[in-house]
Every structure is written in C-alpha cells, then in structure tokens.
C-alpha cells in the first residue's frame, strides 16, 4: 500500500451524478493512489430521470443518502461549498474560509 504522503488528493465540488461518477471512476482506476474528497452542502443525491416531464406532473425523483454513495466510492464527504479554486497554488477555498490542498 502506498504511503499517505504519496497519494494524489482530488477534491470534487458538488454531489450530482457527474460528481458521484467521477469518484467511482477514480476509485476504480486509481485505487489507493488517490484520496478523493467530495465537498457539498447536500445530504442526499436526488435522481431526476424524468425531469423533462415535470410540467406534466409525470416527474418522479428518487433520493439516496449521499454519505452511503460517497462511502461506496471510497471518498471522504465534507459538508460545505467550494468558493474558489487556485490552480497554480493547488488550493481549494471553501465558503466558510477553509483552505484545502
């Protein structure tokens, strides 16, 4: 197993389908070489497969506990929002003032 200091750190902002898929694919492709953190204010992932039919009262949504999905992806869940990203410094700043490497 790789040493913690040798792992790449990836931060995913948001918790929609693309964010969850990114975390799952990272785990599948990179395994222990990546430490993934998902930052989101949400507690659930809402799947809206028929959202185009919403005006006709035919839309249905399914809610999934976000913590379980993130755990299945081998990622860390942090409550909050991404305020800004500084690519040159490799830093993410959260809305509550925290800086993540």
MODELLER restraints for C-alpha pairs under 7 A, 6 or more apart:
rsr = mdl.restraints
at = mdl.atoms
rsr.add(forms.Gaussian(group=physical.xy_distance, feature=features.Distance(at['CA:2:A'], at['CA:32:A']), mean=6.90, stdev=0.5))
rsr.add(forms.Gaussian(group=physical.xy_distance, feature=features.Distance(at['CA:2:A'], at['CA:33:A']), mean=6.75, stdev=0.5))
rsr.add(forms.Gaussian(group=physical.xy_distance, feature=features.Distance(at['CA:7:A'], at['CA:33:A']), mean=4.84, stdev=0.5))
rsr.add(forms.Gaussian(group=physical.xy_distance, feature=features.Distance(at['CA:7:A'], at['CA:34:A']), mean=5.21, stdev=0.5))
rsr.add(forms.Gaussian(group=physical.xy_distance, feature=features.Distance(at['CA:7:A'], at['CA:35:A']), mean=6.33, stdev=0.5))
rsr.add(forms.Gaussian(group=physical.xy_distance, feature=features.Distance(at['CA:8:A'], at['CA:33:A']), mean=6.19, stdev=0.5))
rsr.add(forms.Gaussian(group=physical.xy_distance, feature=features.Distance(at['CA:8:A'], at['CA:34:A']), mean=4.71, stdev=0.5))
rsr.add(forms.Gaussian(group=physical.xy_distance, feature=features.Distance(at['CA:8:A'], at['CA:35:A']), mean=6.06, stdev=0.5))
rsr.add(forms.Gaussian(group=physical.xy_distance, feature=features.Distance(at['CA:9:A'], at['CA:34:A']), mean=5.83, stdev=0.5))
rsr.add(forms.Gaussian(group=physical.xy_distance, feature=features.Distance(at['CA:9:A'], at['CA:35:A']), mean=4.85, stdev=0.5))
rsr.add(forms.Gaussian(group=physical.xy_distance, feature=features.Distance(at['CA:9:A'], at['CA:36:A']), mean=5.99, stdev=0.5))
rsr.add(forms.Gaussian(group=physical.xy_distance, feature=features.Distance(at['CA:10:A'], at['CA:34:A']), mean=6.90, stdev=0.5))
rsr.add(forms.Gaussian(group=physical.xy_distance, feature=features.Distance(at['CA:10:A'], at['CA:35:A']), mean=6.12, stdev=0.5))
rsr.add(forms.Gaussian(group=physical.xy_distance, feature=features.Distance(at['CA:10:A'], at['CA:36:A']), mean=4.76, stdev=0.5))
rsr.add(forms.Gaussian(group=physical.xy_distance, feature=features.Distance(at['CA:10:A'], at['CA:37:A']), mean=6.24, stdev=0.5))
rsr.add(forms.Gaussian(group=physical.xy_distance, feature=features.Distance(at['CA:11:A'], at['CA:36:A']), mean=5.86, stdev=0.5))
rsr.add(forms.Gaussian(group=physical.xy_distance, feature=features.Distance(at['CA:11:A'], at['CA:37:A']), mean=4.82, stdev=0.5))
rsr.add(forms.Gaussian(group=physical.xy_distance, feature=features.Distance(at['CA:11:A'], at['CA:38:A']), mean=5.82, stdev=0.5))
rsr.add(forms.Gaussian(group=physical.xy_distance, feature=features.Distance(at['CA:12:A'], at['CA:19:A']), mean=6.38, stdev=0.5))
rsr.add(forms.Gaussian(group=physical.xy_distance, feature=features.Distance(at['CA:12:A'], at['CA:37:A']), mean=6.12, stdev=0.5))
rsr.add(forms.Gaussian(group=physical.xy_distance, feature=features.Distance(at['CA:12:A'], at['CA:38:A']), mean=4.66, stdev=0.5))
rsr.add(forms.Gaussian(group=physical.xy_distance, feature=features.Distance(at['CA:12:A'], at['CA:39:A']), mean=6.19, stdev=0.5))
rsr.add(forms.Gaussian(group=physical.xy_distance, feature=features.Distance(at['CA:13:A'], at['CA:38:A']), mean=5.90, stdev=0.5))
rsr.add(forms.Gaussian(group=physical.xy_distance, feature=features.Distance(at['CA:13:A'], at['CA:39:A']), mean=4.99, stdev=0.5))
rsr.add(forms.Gaussian(group=physical.xy_distance, feature=features.Distance(at['CA:13:A'], at['CA:40:A']), mean=6.29, stdev=0.5))
rsr.add(forms.Gaussian(group=physical.xy_distance, feature=features.Distance(at['CA:13:A'], at['CA:82:A']), mean=6.11, stdev=0.5))
rsr.add(forms.Gaussian(group=physical.xy_distance, feature=features.Distance(at['CA:14:A'], at['CA:38:A']), mean=6.80, stdev=0.5))
rsr.add(forms.Gaussian(group=physical.xy_distance, feature=features.Distance(at['CA:14:A'], at['CA:39:A']), mean=5.94, stdev=0.5))
rsr.add(forms.Gaussian(group=physical.xy_distance, feature=features.Distance(at['CA:14:A'], at['CA:40:A']), mean=4.92, stdev=0.5))
rsr.add(forms.Gaussian(group=physical.xy_distance, feature=features.Distance(at['CA:15:A'], at['CA:40:A']), mean=6.02, stdev=0.5))
rsr.add(forms.Gaussian(group=physical.xy_distance, feature=features.Distance(at['CA:15:A'], at['CA:45:A']), mean=6.57, stdev=0.5))
rsr.add(forms.Gaussian(group=physical.xy_distance, feature=features.Distance(at['CA:16:A'], at['CA:45:A']), mean=6.45, stdev=0.5))
rsr.add(forms.Gaussian(group=physical.xy_distance, feature=features.Distance(at['CA:23:A'], at['CA:36:A']), mean=6.82, stdev=0.5))
rsr.add(forms.Gaussian(group=physical.xy_distance, feature=features.Distance(at['CA:23:A'], at['CA:73:A']), mean=5.69, stdev=0.5))
rsr.add(forms.Gaussian(group=physical.xy_distance, feature=features.Distance(at['CA:23:A'], at['CA:75:A']), mean=6.79, stdev=0.5))
rsr.add(forms.Gaussian(group=physical.xy_distance, feature=features.Distance(at['CA:24:A'], at['CA:73:A']), mean=4.72, stdev=0.5))
rsr.add(forms.Gaussian(group=physical.xy_distance, feature=features.Distance(at['CA:27:A'], at['CA:73:A']), mean=6.25, stdev=0.5))
rsr.add(forms.Gaussian(group=physical.xy_distance, feature=features.Distance(at['CA:27:A'], at['CA:74:A']), mean=6.55, stdev=0.5))
rsr.add(forms.Gaussian(group=physical.xy_distance, feature=features.Distance(at['CA:35:A'], at['CA:75:A']), mean=6.88, stdev=0.5))
rsr.add(forms.Gaussian(group=physical.xy_distance, feature=features.Distance(at['CA:36:A'], at['CA:75:A']), mean=4.84, stdev=0.5))
rsr.add(forms.Gaussian(group=physical.xy_distance, feature=features.Distance(at['CA:36:A'], at['CA:76:A']), mean=6.24, stdev=0.5))
rsr.add(forms.Gaussian(group=physical.xy_distance, feature=features.Distance(at['CA:37:A'], at['CA:75:A']), mean=5.46, stdev=0.5))
rsr.add(forms.Gaussian(group=physical.xy_distance, feature=features.Distance(at['CA:37:A'], at['CA:76:A']), mean=4.54, stdev=0.5))
rsr.add(forms.Gaussian(group=physical.xy_distance, feature=features.Distance(at['CA:37:A'], at['CA:77:A']), mean=5.96, stdev=0.5))
rsr.add(forms.Gaussian(group=physical.xy_distance, feature=features.Distance(at['CA:38:A'], at['CA:75:A']), mean=6.85, stdev=0.5))
rsr.add(forms.Gaussian(group=physical.xy_distance, feature=features.Distance(at['CA:38:A'], at['CA:76:A']), mean=6.07, stdev=0.5))
rsr.add(forms.Gaussian(group=physical.xy_distance, feature=features.Distance(at['CA:38:A'], at['CA:77:A']), mean=5.10, stdev=0.5))
rsr.add(forms.Gaussian(group=physical.xy_distance, feature=features.Distance(at['CA:38:A'], at['CA:78:A']), mean=6.11, stdev=0.5))
rsr.add(forms.Gaussian(group=physical.xy_distance, feature=features.Distance(at['CA:39:A'], at['CA:77:A']), mean=6.25, stdev=0.5))
rsr.add(forms.Gaussian(group=physical.xy_distance, feature=features.Distance(at['CA:39:A'], at['CA:78:A']), mean=4.86, stdev=0.5))
rsr.add(forms.Gaussian(group=physical.xy_distance, feature=features.Distance(at['CA:39:A'], at['CA:79:A']), mean=5.81, stdev=0.5))
rsr.add(forms.Gaussian(group=physical.xy_distance, feature=features.Distance(at['CA:39:A'], at['CA:80:A']), mean=5.79, stdev=0.5))
rsr.add(forms.Gaussian(group=physical.xy_distance, feature=features.Distance(at['CA:39:A'], at['CA:81:A']), mean=6.08, stdev=0.5))
rsr.add(forms.Gaussian(group=physical.xy_distance, feature=features.Distance(at['CA:39:A'], at['CA:82:A']), mean=6.96, stdev=0.5))
rsr.add(forms.Gaussian(group=physical.xy_distance, feature=features.Distance(at['CA:40:A'], at['CA:78:A']), mean=6.49, stdev=0.5))
rsr.add(forms.Gaussian(group=physical.xy_distance, feature=features.Distance(at['CA:40:A'], at['CA:79:A']), mean=5.23, stdev=0.5))
rsr.add(forms.Gaussian(group=physical.xy_distance, feature=features.Distance(at['CA:40:A'], at['CA:80:A']), mean=5.07, stdev=0.5))
rsr.add(forms.Gaussian(group=physical.xy_distance, feature=features.Distance(at['CA:40:A'], at['CA:81:A']), mean=5.42, stdev=0.5))
rsr.add(forms.Gaussian(group=physical.xy_distance, feature=features.Distance(at['CA:41:A'], at['CA:79:A']), mean=5.01, stdev=0.5))
rsr.add(forms.Gaussian(group=physical.xy_distance, feature=features.Distance(at['CA:41:A'], at['CA:80:A']), mean=4.67, stdev=0.5))
rsr.add(forms.Gaussian(group=physical.xy_distance, feature=features.Distance(at['CA:41:A'], at['CA:81:A']), mean=6.04, stdev=0.5))
rsr.add(forms.Gaussian(group=physical.xy_distance, feature=features.Distance(at['CA:43:A'], at['CA:65:A']), mean=6.43, stdev=0.5))
rsr.add(forms.Gaussian(group=physical.xy_distance, feature=features.Distance(at['CA:43:A'], at['CA:66:A']), mean=5.46, stdev=0.5))
rsr.add(forms.Gaussian(group=physical.xy_distance, feature=features.Distance(at['CA:44:A'], at['CA:63:A']), mean=6.17, stdev=0.5))
rsr.add(forms.Gaussian(group=physical.xy_distance, feature=features.Distance(at['CA:44:A'], at['CA:64:A']), mean=5.46, stdev=0.5))
rsr.add(forms.Gaussian(group=physical.xy_distance, feature=features.Distance(at['CA:44:A'], at['CA:65:A']), mean=4.68, stdev=0.5))
rsr.add(forms.Gaussian(group=physical.xy_distance, feature=features.Distance(at['CA:44:A'], at['CA:66:A']), mean=4.53, stdev=0.5))
rsr.add(forms.Gaussian(group=physical.xy_distance, feature=features.Distance(at['CA:45:A'], at['CA:63:A']), mean=5.71, stdev=0.5))
rsr.add(forms.Gaussian(group=physical.xy_distance, feature=features.Distance(at['CA:45:A'], at['CA:64:A']), mean=5.19, stdev=0.5))
rsr.add(forms.Gaussian(group=physical.xy_distance, feature=features.Distance(at['CA:45:A'], at['CA:65:A']), mean=6.41, stdev=0.5))
rsr.add(forms.Gaussian(group=physical.xy_distance, feature=features.Distance(at['CA:45:A'], at['CA:66:A']), mean=5.47, stdev=0.5))
rsr.add(forms.Gaussian(group=physical.xy_distance, feature=features.Distance(at['CA:46:A'], at['CA:61:A']), mean=6.42, stdev=0.5))
rsr.add(forms.Gaussian(group=physical.xy_distance, feature=features.Distance(at['CA:46:A'], at['CA:62:A']), mean=5.74, stdev=0.5))
rsr.add(forms.Gaussian(group=physical.xy_distance, feature=features.Distance(at['CA:46:A'], at['CA:63:A']), mean=4.57, stdev=0.5))
rsr.add(forms.Gaussian(group=physical.xy_distance, feature=features.Distance(at['CA:46:A'], at['CA:64:A']), mean=6.47, stdev=0.5))
rsr.add(forms.Gaussian(group=physical.xy_distance, feature=features.Distance(at['CA:47:A'], at['CA:61:A']), mean=5.48, stdev=0.5))
rsr.add(forms.Gaussian(group=physical.xy_distance, feature=features.Distance(at['CA:47:A'], at['CA:62:A']), mean=5.15, stdev=0.5))
rsr.add(forms.Gaussian(group=physical.xy_distance, feature=features.Distance(at['CA:47:A'], at['CA:63:A']), mean=6.29, stdev=0.5))
rsr.add(forms.Gaussian(group=physical.xy_distance, feature=features.Distance(at['CA:48:A'], at['CA:60:A']), mean=6.48, stdev=0.5))
rsr.add(forms.Gaussian(group=physical.xy_distance, feature=features.Distance(at['CA:48:A'], at['CA:61:A']), mean=4.80, stdev=0.5))
rsr.add(forms.Gaussian(group=physical.xy_distance, feature=features.Distance(at['CA:48:A'], at['CA:62:A']), mean=6.87, stdev=0.5))
rsr.add(forms.Gaussian(group=physical.xy_distance, feature=features.Distance(at['CA:50:A'], at['CA:59:A']), mean=5.05, stdev=0.5))
rsr.add(forms.Gaussian(group=physical.xy_distance, feature=features.Distance(at['CA:50:A'], at['CA:60:A']), mean=6.37, stdev=0.5))
rsr.add(forms.Gaussian(group=physical.xy_distance, feature=features.Distance(at['CA:51:A'], at['CA:59:A']), mean=5.42, stdev=0.5))
rsr.add(forms.Gaussian(group=physical.xy_distance, feature=features.Distance(at['CA:53:A'], at['CA:59:A']), mean=5.39, stdev=0.5))
rsr.add(forms.Gaussian(group=physical.xy_distance, feature=features.Distance(at['CA:67:A'], at['CA:77:A']), mean=6.74, stdev=0.5))
rsr.add(forms.Gaussian(group=physical.xy_distance, feature=features.Distance(at['CA:70:A'], at['CA:76:A']), mean=6.74, stdev=0.5))
rsr.add(forms.Gaussian(group=physical.xy_distance, feature=features.Distance(at['CA:70:A'], at['CA:77:A']), mean=6.49, stdev=0.5))
rsr.add(forms.Gaussian(group=physical.xy_distance, feature=features.Distance(at['CA:80:A'], at['CA:94:A']), mean=6.81, stdev=0.5))
rsr.add(forms.Gaussian(group=physical.xy_distance, feature=features.Distance(at['CA:80:A'], at['CA:95:A']), mean=6.87, stdev=0.5))
rsr.add(forms.Gaussian(group=physical.xy_distance, feature=features.Distance(at['CA:81:A'], at['CA:94:A']), mean=5.56, stdev=0.5))
rsr.add(forms.Gaussian(group=physical.xy_distance, feature=features.Distance(at['CA:81:A'], at['CA:95:A']), mean=5.46, stdev=0.5))
rsr.add(forms.Gaussian(group=physical.xy_distance, feature=features.Distance(at['CA:82:A'], at['CA:92:A']), mean=6.94, stdev=0.5))
rsr.add(forms.Gaussian(group=physical.xy_distance, feature=features.Distance(at['CA:82:A'], at['CA:93:A']), mean=6.07, stdev=0.5))
rsr.add(forms.Gaussian(group=physical.xy_distance, feature=features.Distance(at['CA:82:A'], at['CA:94:A']), mean=4.45, stdev=0.5))
rsr.add(forms.Gaussian(group=physical.xy_distance, feature=features.Distance(at['CA:82:A'], at['CA:95:A']), mean=5.87, stdev=0.5))
rsr.add(forms.Gaussian(group=physical.xy_distance, feature=features.Distance(at['CA:83:A'], at['CA:93:A']), mean=5.55, stdev=0.5))
rsr.add(forms.Gaussian(group=physical.xy_distance, feature=features.Distance(at['CA:83:A'], at['CA:94:A']), mean=4.87, stdev=0.5))
rsr.add(forms.Gaussian(group=physical.xy_distance, feature=features.Distance(at['CA:83:A'], at['CA:95:A']), mean=4.82, stdev=0.5))
rsr.add(forms.Gaussian(group=physical.xy_distance, feature=features.Distance(at['CA:84:A'], at['CA:92:A']), mean=6.01, stdev=0.5))
rsr.add(forms.Gaussian(group=physical.xy_distance, feature=features.Distance(at['CA:84:A'], at['CA:93:A']), mean=5.19, stdev=0.5))
rsr.add(forms.Gaussian(group=physical.xy_distance, feature=features.Distance(at['CA:84:A'], at['CA:94:A']), mean=6.91, stdev=0.5))
rsr.add(forms.Gaussian(group=physical.xy_distance, feature=features.Distance(at['CA:85:A'], at['CA:91:A']), mean=5.95, stdev=0.5))
rsr.add(forms.Gaussian(group=physical.xy_distance, feature=features.Distance(at['CA:85:A'], at['CA:92:A']), mean=4.55, stdev=0.5))
rsr.add(forms.Gaussian(group=physical.xy_distance, feature=features.Distance(at['CA:85:A'], at['CA:93:A']), mean=6.16, stdev=0.5))
rsr.add(forms.Gaussian(group=physical.xy_distance, feature=features.Distance(at['CA:86:A'], at['CA:92:A']), mean=6.31, stdev=0.5))
rsr.add(forms.Gaussian(group=physical.xy_distance, feature=features.Distance(at['CA:90:A'], at['CA:101:A']), mean=5.97, stdev=0.5))
rsr.add(forms.Gaussian(group=physical.xy_distance, feature=features.Distance(at['CA:91:A'], at['CA:99:A']), mean=6.46, stdev=0.5))
rsr.add(forms.Gaussian(group=physical.xy_distance, feature=features.Distance(at['CA:91:A'], at['CA:100:A']), mean=5.54, stdev=0.5))
rsr.add(forms.Gaussian(group=physical.xy_distance, feature=features.Distance(at['CA:91:A'], at['CA:101:A']), mean=4.66, stdev=0.5))
rsr.add(forms.Gaussian(group=physical.xy_distance, feature=features.Distance(at['CA:92:A'], at['CA:99:A']), mean=5.71, stdev=0.5))
rsr.add(forms.Gaussian(group=physical.xy_distance, feature=features.Distance(at['CA:92:A'], at['CA:100:A']), mean=5.12, stdev=0.5))
rsr.add(forms.Gaussian(group=physical.xy_distance, feature=features.Distance(at['CA:92:A'], at['CA:101:A']), mean=6.46, stdev=0.5))
rsr.add(forms.Gaussian(group=physical.xy_distance, feature=features.Distance(at['CA:93:A'], at['CA:99:A']), mean=4.59, stdev=0.5))
rsr.add(forms.Gaussian(group=physical.xy_distance, feature=features.Distance(at['CA:93:A'], at['CA:100:A']), mean=6.37, stdev=0.5))
